[in-house]
Amino acid sequence: MLALLCGGQGTLSDKIFDLVADRPATESVFAGATACLGEDPRKLITTRSAEELSANHASQILTVTSALAIHACIVDLLTEDTAVTGYSVGEMAAWSVAGIWTAAEALRLTDIRARLMDGVAGPDGRLGYVRGLERTALEHLLERHRCEIAIRNPDLLVVFGGAERDVIDLCREATTQGAARAGLLAVKIASHTTRLEPACTPLQQALATSRRTPVADQRTLLAGDGGERIFSVTNATAKLACQIARPIDWAATLEALVELGVDQVLDLGPGHALAEMMQGFHPSIRCYAADGFRTIDGLRNWVASEWAGRPAARD
């Protein structure tokens, strides 16, 4: 069984659309993103500074666009039992990949999500990470520096959020307390913390009135905050909306994929962090990232070859 993973915000490379920029199948995706950004994302990614691209609104739209564009180029090759889930804002892409929303609708809702978050977050939010601290030590630091856990990943990797100055101070102290690594992420908003609570209700209202496709057309969709299988979209929209102000248990989501019987993973991106995370978490699962292929034809060849039972050629 194949699982598609849709990535979250992070450092965006100006290469993220290289595989798909000229593919006819992606035109509706890029048109939807252009409507949200006011500029074609293929141009924007090459003309804006890293600072501008890391702004929450642009970053969320570009992140979702990247995953949806890759998916548009391989969707005709996927089997019905393909599973999908998403990491943070990647879950907005995952709901489209699963067949709940069109790409344009997913991007429209991501635009609303990002704007609502910006409207309540304040100017000083930031995400950071710590790897290698036991729970008790980490909880002590979080309390001392007024920060909150945002995402729990495998291998004692925790993303946390708060005011930027507090996040910087926690990272600095964590390295003196035995953390293997600690540092800032290129996400300038304290996603998945209570700082975003006021945005939950209006986002829930937007999701509840979204234009959806019939349930029968959907793939297996797992929630990104713990791996619960989503059967009722109506019931799941409230939880999806509230995730912006609640911690995500991505480690549990990966465990749920294993229990589902997934034996291969394709990280739709951007980047390859989720493929690497799953490989480290469960080495027996074959993990690939779309950005590890030099051409979209190479990626399509791998997908087609795998499900035809032939050795896949790497391109």
Residue, then its C-alpha position, 0 to 999 in steps of 0.5 A: m500500500l502506498a501513502l502520499l505525504c503532503g509536507g508542511q511549511g519550511t524553507l522554500s527553494d526556488k527549485i520547488f516547481d522545476l519538475v512540474a512548471d511546464r506540465p499541462a496537468t498543473e495549470s489549474v493548480f497554478a491558476g488557483a495559487t495565482a488567484c490567492l497570491g496575486e502572481d504566478p507562483r512559478k514567477l514569485i518563487t524566483t523573484r522574492s527573497a527568502e524573507e518574503l517567501s517565509a511570510n506565513h501567507a505566501s509560505q502556506i500557499l506555496t507549500v500546498t501548491s507544491a504538493l498539489a502540482i506533483h499530485a496532478c502529474i501522477v494522479d492518473l497512475l494511482t490506485e484506489d487504495t492509496a492512503v494520504t495524510g498531511y503535516s500541518v498545512g500539508e493537511m489542506a493539500a491532503w484533503s484535496v489529494a484524497g478527493i474531498w476538495t478540488a485543488a482550487e478549493a483547497l488553495r482558496l481555503t488555505d488562503i483563508r486559513a493563512r489570513l485568519m492566522d495572520g490576523v490573530a497571531g501578532p507580529d512576534g510569533r515563531l516556531g523552533y525545534v528541539r531534538g533529543l531532550e526527554r519529556t520532563a526536561l523539555e516541559h521544564l523549558l517550555e514552562r520557563h520560556r512561555c512556549e508550547i509544543a506545536i508538533r511531536n515527531p519521532d526520535l524526540l524531535v519536537v517543534f514548539g512555538g511562542a514569541e520569537r524572543d522566547v523561542i530563541d532563548l529556549c533553543r539556547e538553553a536547550t543546547t546547554q541541557g543536553a539537547a542534540r540540536a535546537g534552532l529556529l524554523a523558517v515559520k514566523i508564526a506560532s502555529h498549533t499553539t493557543r496563540l491562534e485560538p481566536a482563528c479556530t471558529p471562523l476557520q471552522q465556518a469556512l471549512a464547513t461551507s466548503r465545496r466538497t466532492p462525494v465521499a465515494d470518490q475519496r481515498t483513504l485519508l488519515a488526520g495529520d494530528g494523530g492518524e485517525r481515519i477520516f470517514s465523516v468530512t462533516n465531523a472532521t472539519a471542526k478538528l481540522a480547523c482547531q488544529i491551528a491552535r492545538p499540538i499535532d502528534w505526527a509520530a502517532t500519524l506515522e504509526a497509524l500508517v504502519e498499522l494501516g499496512v503501508d509499505q511504501v511512502l511518497d513524500l509529495g513535498p516540498g522537500h523530503a523531510l517527511a520521507e526521511m522522518m518515516q524512513g528513520f521511524h520505520p526502516s522497513i518501509r520504502c520511502y521516496a521524495a518527489d524532489g529526489f527525481r530529476t524529471i516528472d517522467g522519472l517519477r511517473n515511471w517509478v509510480a507506474s512500475e511499482w504498481a505493475g510489479r516491475p523494478a522501477a527505474r530511477d531517473 
